[in-house]
Amino acid sequence: MLGHSHATSGALAWSAAVATLPVTILTFPALQDATGHLGTVDLLLGVFLTAGAALLPDADHPQGTISHALGPITHTACKLISWVSGGHRGATHSLAFVAAVAYGTWAGEHWLGRWFTLSLVFFLLALAVRALHLCPSGNNFKAWGPIVALASAGTFAMEHWIADKPVWLPFAVGLGALAHLIGDCLTERGCRLFWPFDLRVSLPIIDRTGNKVETFIVAPLFTLGTLAILWYTITHQP
């Protein structure tokens, strides 16, 4: 699937989870910090952070959306990760990776503190801005400037209006990565969900990445579904 489709699937997954799951699941394992519901700012920022997290498995793809998000920085990082993980749709396209990024987010929040949280938020928002086409196309300063500006604005919102350690962030990161894997499993190539075992899981509904079904039907439906669920959730909050 394309980066845009992955991002919109992550946004839809977050909005659906918030609308249907109890807050104790959204904030696990920090159950002692859970409240009755997430605030509106948390809901909205969570949409974009989960959308960005849905790009994380493609850190093994030097030509993917994530590689071009912040220019040479992300491109170099993706080349290194691709080499370490065994190429595209290797280790980073597994359930082990989903668990690793979710736990890593929780550990970073609790052991490294606020600067880790804000740095991760900035990075995930940068990925979301790029994947959702909220910036000019291209791999140049004309695109990178708006990405940095919008990601900085979202990070500022996190700093001023959201708790020091947002307990829902590990869930959002893990959910976004899982949404990516589900999307790629819908293609013919599938994913090695149980890496390091060489077993590919595939349900080829999308025969070719970027085809008309994905571009003109799947991604728009994900977007409309996200907006509809968010509107319902926000307007029916206690």
C-alpha positions in Angstrom: 0.0 0.0 0.0 1.0 3.6 -0.5 2.1 5.8 2.3 -1.1 7.9 2.1 -3.2 4.7 2.4 -1.2 3.5 5.4 -1.6 6.9 7.1 -5.3 7.1 6.6 -5.7 3.5 7.8 -3.8 4.4 11.0 -6.1 7.5 11.5 -9.2 5.3 11.0 -7.9 2.7 13.4 -7.3 5.3 16.1 -10.7 6.9 15.7 -12.4 3.5 15.8 -10.5 2.4 18.8 -11.3 5.5 20.8 -15.0 5.2 19.9 -15.3 1.5 20.9 -12.6 0.5 23.4 -12.5 1.3 27.1 -10.0 3.8 28.2 -8.2 1.2 30.3 -7.1 -0.5 27.1 -6.1 2.8 25.4 -3.9 3.7 28.3 -2.5 0.2 29.2 -0.2 -0.4 31.1 -0.6 2.9 32.9 -4.0 2.0 34.3 -3.5 4.1 37.4 -3.4 7.2 35.2 -6.5 6.4 33.2 -9.5 8.8 33.2 -13.0 8.3 32.1 -12.4 9.4 28.6 -9.8 11.1 26.4 -10.1 14.9 25.9 -10.8 16.4 22.5 -7.2 17.5 22.0 -5.9 14.0 22.8 -8.4 12.6 20.3 -7.4 14.9 17.5 -3.7 14.7 18.1 -3.9 11.0 18.4 -5.3 10.8 14.8 -2.2 12.4 13.4 0.2 10.5 15.6 -1.3 7.2 14.8 -1.3 8.2 11.1 2.4 8.9 11.4 3.1 5.7 13.3 1.4 3.8 10.5 4.5 4.7 8.4 7.0 3.2 10.9 7.3 -0.3 9.4 8.4 1.2 6.1 11.6 2.4 7.9 13.1 -0.5 6.0 12.2 1.1 2.6 14.8 3.7 1.4 12.4 4.9 -1.3 9.3 5.0 0.8 7.4 8.0 2.2 9.2 7.8 5.5 12.5 8.0 3.8 11.7 11.4 2.2 10.0 13.0 5.3 13.0 14.9 6.6 15.4 14.7 3.7 18.9 13.2 4.1 18.3 12.5 7.8 15.4 10.0 7.3 16.8 8.7 4.0 20.1 7.7 5.6 18.3 6.2 8.6 16.1 4.1 6.3 19.0 2.8 4.3 20.7 1.7 7.5 17.5 0.1 8.9 16.9 -1.7 5.6 20.4 -3.2 5.7 20.0 -4.3 9.4 16.5 -5.7 9.0 17.1 -7.7 5.8 15.4 -5.4 3.3 11.8 -4.3 2.7 9.1 -6.2 4.5 11.5 -8.0 6.7 11.8 -7.5 10.5 10.0 -4.2 10.6 6.9 -5.8 9.1 6.3 -8.2 11.9 4.3 -8.5 15.1 7.6 -8.4 17.0 8.2 -4.9 15.6 4.7 -3.7 16.7 5.4 -4.9 20.2 8.9 -3.3 20.1 7.7 0.2 19.1 4.8 0.1 21.5 7.0 -0.9 24.4 9.8 1.4 23.3 7.4 4.3 23.4 6.2 3.4 26.9 9.8 2.9 28.1 11.0 6.2 26.6 8.2 8.1 28.1 8.9 6.8 31.6 12.6 6.5 31.6 13.8 9.3 29.3 11.1 11.8 30.0 9.5 14.7 28.3 12.1 15.4 25.7 11.8 11.8 24.3 8.0 12.3 24.1 8.2 15.6 22.3 10.9 14.3 19.9 8.8 11.3 19.1 5.7 13.4 18.6 7.6 15.7 16.2 8.8 12.8 14.2 5.4 11.1 13.9 3.7 14.3 13.0 6.4 14.9 10.3 5.5 11.5 8.8 1.8 12.2 9.0 2.2 15.6 7.2 4.2 14.0 4.4 2.0 11.0 4.0 -1.3 12.9 4.1 0.0 15.4 1.5 -0.3 18.4 3.8 2.9 19.7 2.3 4.2 20.4 -1.3 5.4 17.3 -3.1 9.1 16.7 -3.8 12.2 15.9 -1.9 13.5 19.4 -1.4 13.4 22.4 1.1 10.0 23.5 -0.4 8.5 20.3 1.0 10.7 20.0 4.2 9.9 23.5 5.4 6.1 23.0 5.8 6.7 19.6 7.3 9.0 21.0 10.0 6.6 24.0 10.6 3.4 21.8 10.9 5.2 19.2 13.0 6.5 21.9 15.3 3.1 23.4 15.7 1.6 20.0 16.7 4.5 19.4 19.1 3.8 22.8 20.6 0.2 21.7 21.1 1.4 18.6 22.9 3.7 20.6 25.1 1.0 23.0 26.2 -2.3 21.1 26.3 -1.5 17.4 26.9 -0.2 15.6 30.0 3.5 15.2 30.6 3.4 11.5 29.7 0.3 10.9 27.5 -0.6 7.4 28.6 -2.3 6.7 25.3 0.8 7.3 23.1 2.2 3.7 23.3 -1.1 2.3 22.2 -1.3 4.8 19.3 2.2 3.9 18.1 1.6 0.2 18.3 -1.9 0.5 16.7 -0.5 2.6 13.8 2.3 0.0 13.1 -0.3 -2.8 13.3 -2.6 -1.0 10.8 0.4 -0.9 8.4 1.0 -4.6 8.7 -2.7 -5.4 8.1 -2.7 -3.2 5.0 0.4 -4.8 3.5 -1.1 -8.3 4.2 -3.9 -7.3 1.8 -1.3 -7.3 -1.1 0.0 -10.3 -2.9 3.5 -10.1 -1.3 2.1 -10.1 2.2 4.2 -9.8 5.4 6.4 -12.0 7.5 4.2 -11.3 10.6 6.0 -14.0 12.6 9.6 -12.9 11.7 12.2 -14.4 12.0 10.2 -17.3 10.7 9.9 -17.2 6.9 6.1 -17.5 6.8 4.3 -14.8 4.8 0.7 -13.9 5.5 -1.2 -12.6 2.5 -4.8 -12.0 1.6 -4.4 -10.4 -1.8 -7.3 -8.0 -2.1 -5.2 -5.2 -3.5 -3.4 -6.7 -6.5 -1.0 -3.8 -7.1 0.2 -1.0 -4.8 -1.2 2.3 -5.9 -3.9 0.9 -8.2 -7.2 2.7 -8.8 -9.1 0.7 -6.1 -6.6 1.8 -3.4 -6.2 5.4 -4.6 -9.8 6.3 -5.4 -11.8 4.0 -3.1 -9.9 2.6 -0.2 -8.0 5.8 0.9 -11.0 8.1 0.5 -13.2 5.7 2.5 -10.6 5.6 5.3 -10.6 9.4 5.4 -14.4 9.7 5.4 -14.7 7.0 8.0 -12.2 8.7 10.3 -14.0 12.1 10.1 -17.4 10.5 10.7 -16.2 8.5 13.7 -14.4 11.5 15.2 -17.4 13.7 14.8 -19.6 11.2 16.5 -17.1 10.6 19.3 -16.5 14.3 20.1 -20.2 15.2 19.9 -21.2 12.4 22.2 -18.5 12.9 24.9 -19.9 13.1 28.5 
